[in-house]
Amino acid sequence: MILDEMLEPVSRCFGLETARALVGLRANEQTRTRVEALAGKCNEGQLTSEERAEYEAYVQASTLIGILQAKARRVLAQAKAS
């Protein structure tokens, strides 16, 4: 995946504190509620163009954060193994 490759140099900059913070990162309740509402409308084919753009931005951000969290978990696992 291109995004994963592009973020590899970033993950080499993670210290343990940063890695732990990334692993623990969660969206707030308001954001989770909004994403769930948009997802429901998306599944029903009822998103407006503005809502679709917003939903796609949330999905892209979630993908980015998920990749960073996976890399942070790897950093923590390597630190634990050494």
N, C-alpha and C positions, 0 to 999 in steps of 0.2 A: 504494500500500500504506500502510495507516494507520501501521504501525510505522516505516516509512521517513520519513513526514511528521513523526511525533512526535520522531524522533531528529535531524531537520535542525538544530534550534537547538543541539543538543549538538555536532554536527560543526563548527559555527562557532567553537567554543571550542578546537578542536584546534590546538596548535602543531606545528611540524615534528617535534619529538622525540616527542610523543604520537602523531602520525600514523604515524611509523616504527615505534614500539612496537606499535601496533595491527595494522599490516600484518604484522608478524613473529610475532604471537601464534599459538601452536599448542597444542593439548591435549597433555598428557603421555602417555607410553606406556600407563600404567595406564588412563587415561580412554579413549584410543582403543581399547584392547583390550576394555574393558567395553562401549563403544558398539557395536563390531563384533559382540560376542556377543549383545547385545540385538537388534540389527538382524537377525541370523540367526534368532533365535527368533521375531521379529516376522514375518519372511517366511514362516516355517513355521506361523504361527498358534499358537505355543506360549508366549506371554508370560503370566505371572500378572498379576493386576491391579496388584500392586506394581511389577513389572517394567515394565508398560505406562506407569505414571505416571513412573517413572524415565526410561524411554526418551523419552517425550514432553517431559520437562524438558530432556534433552540436546538434542533437536531444536529446542526453543524457544530455548535458549541459543545453539546454533549459528546459528540464524537471526539472532538479535540481533547476535552477533559478526560474522557475515558482512556485515550491513548497515553496521555501524560500520567494518569494514575497507574496504568499498567507498567509504564517505565519506572515510576516511583516504587512500585511494589518490587520490581526486579532489583533496584538499588538496595532496598531494605533487606531483601533475601540474601543478596551477595554480602552485605555487611554482617548479617547474622551468621553466614557460613564461614566467614573469615575470622 
